[in-house]
Amino acid sequence: MLLRMKILLFILFSNSAWSEETASRERTYSDPQGQSVDAADYPFNNVSLPWEDRVHDLVNRLTLEEIQDQMAKGGGGKNSGPANPIERLGIGRYQWVAECLRGDGYAPGNATAFPQSIGLAAAFSPELIFRVAEAAAVEVRGKHNDLVKQGDFDMHTGASCFSPVINIMRDSRWGRNQETYGEDPYLSGVYATNFIQGLQGNDTRYVRASGGCKHFDVHGGPENIPVSRFSFNAEVSEEDWRMTFLPAFRKCVEAGSYSLMCSYNRINGVPACANEKLLTDITRKEWGFKGYVISDEGAIENIISQHHYLNNSVDTVAACVNAGCNLELSGYNADPVYLSLVEAIHQNKVSEATVRERVSPLFYTRMRLGEFDPPEMNPYSKLSSADVETPEHKALAVEAAMKSFVLLKNNGVLPLRNVGTIAVVGPMANNASQLFGDYAPNTPAEDISTPLDGLSGIANKTQFAPGCDDTNCRSYNSSAVKAAISGSDINFVVLGTGQAVEAEGHDRPDIELPGQQKTLLMDVIKNTAENIPIVLLLFNAGPVNISFADQDPRVSAILECFFPAQATGEALRHVLLNDVKGAVPAGRLPYTWPLLASQMPPIVNYSMQGRTYRYFEGDPLYPFGYGLSYTAFVYEELVLYETPGQPLKGYVFIQNNGTMEAEEVVQIYVSRRQRPAYAPKLQLVWFSRVTVPPGTNWVRVDFVIDAMSLAVWYQQDGWLIKPGIIDVFAGGQQPFQAKAVPSNILNVSFSLTESTYLGKY
């Protein structure tokens, strides 16, 4: 979606504004023969019929012009949405746009803002992302219900989510890294599964909010450096496509997602939204996807204007519909290309049967959301704006932020004790607008706590200087920073990027600290007495070059906080003090943090060679899966066992050798000793965030390694597990790393003597 800034006035009407007359508007219409028909009598409104029969009945009553309108109106604006009512059938309007990445983004009114996705990924907690998605869906659906009653169908008022974003973070400079779950296909797939299930709910008949994974596919930069995302052609090998870029989306489909969003880019020369191999051959034939594909905003128009792949709307709508794109999300003020659909049918460039097939999942989704059933049948129709920003959701925002923090360095200064005077300096210290990231909900000022707010609560006196006007830090006030750190007992340096530096539509040319932020940190180091600790707090999505701070003993601790959103300060205070349950840091990096610029291939190069921990060469500054704790863990007795007809299973024991209860992220990796050159060297195959009490007791952790995690894609065969030796590693980190967590890693190996064919998908 293209970002747009809008000032929205949200007026909450009382329930009485939704009058009985409006609720029971006459549903008697004239059929084409002029006979009076009660819409309730149509079979598609018969709740006793199977969904498929109801959809079939509805779709076969539509004229081609009505279908064209429904498939062209996937957005909001003068011409692009919402989907118009079909009054003769008693069908109302529908708005398809909702942003639910970690809250009800951009919707009218306020909502709880949970941490940005990259921070949630750092929690390495499937259970947490499930609960965040569940809370976000409750608020999305509650507001949607009220807005429908008020007749508001503007952008971002729907209950069909353009979330989650499960693109692979393959380049540190990409502006949209913040929206992803990091660089690993397995982690992204587990998170996608739990997000979709948490979002959509567990009712056997109805869906709370429908999920939609994006951006499909081979989409991970550039945004604008060195070329535009709107015209970019991603050239990818079949092996990298199958083993890196597709797996998380397949997990999304398996989880029951109702939609996928096709991306702006071309894939090997063919635009994603007109790519039959992607949208039909792989998605529908190989994976069995039954939902709908919606275009990214303006992606269909770009096929003509940016890619120059086709030169007219008739050929373009035919190509996209035939390929498998069900719904166009056009630019806000654009004329949808899909408004040429009827003409394409008349010119025999797409069949009527294909068009009716494509529109069917749109109405199936609306039916499962409850639109065509009595409200009293649907438990989600009871949700309202009263379910937004509840105390429980605000508490979850604090918990999620605490779990997202990754401790990168600590010489023992943390957790803090008995602090007198502190200095807080840096452009991210009190910059509330930059703590949220893209697609954030509207949050009232009284619910936002900044780093300065949180830090001020741990000391008797706080001395503050931002040092820069904003996060770009082009103008730096050295004297103010030096004055702030004078006489303090501990110095906090709060740096980062924010969406002013990295965001949708805005890549970074490099990973250096913005502007003069490095100078600010160096000034603090040079002007701080030897006995005064310096704690570096980072608020960014993609990595920044802090190798000098990591190596400098004067910097006592480094905490990566990502974009924690509304609960930033409160969560930070708890983690620094360890004053509540769950405050001991246990987050892990969901990506590889480069040490050298030379470790990053050109962003336009889509080969996975040298990218992500699975193919990385050399030593990074911080590896994928890295994160410190306030305590120490020991692993013992890694055991694997097989049950006929079941996935490979195992267990490992953990002991907490410290004095405080803490969580540990258990990570299981495999490495195939015999593998093709294009296969990953190492692969995460299981993880869990577990609570381990202090003491001598051992905690047993059971895990499962599915067959897919042991397989390799072969061009002629598909997914195949070939004979050979496989090593399994268990620990709180990735094996073989120069920068390591102070806990041990266990290793066992086993041999496979027979091949196992899993399929071609």
Summary of the structure (lengths in Angstrom):
residues: 761
radius of gyration: 26.6
end to end distance: 28.1
largest distance: 90.2
contacts: 2794
relative contact order: 0.11
helix: 32%
strand: 20%
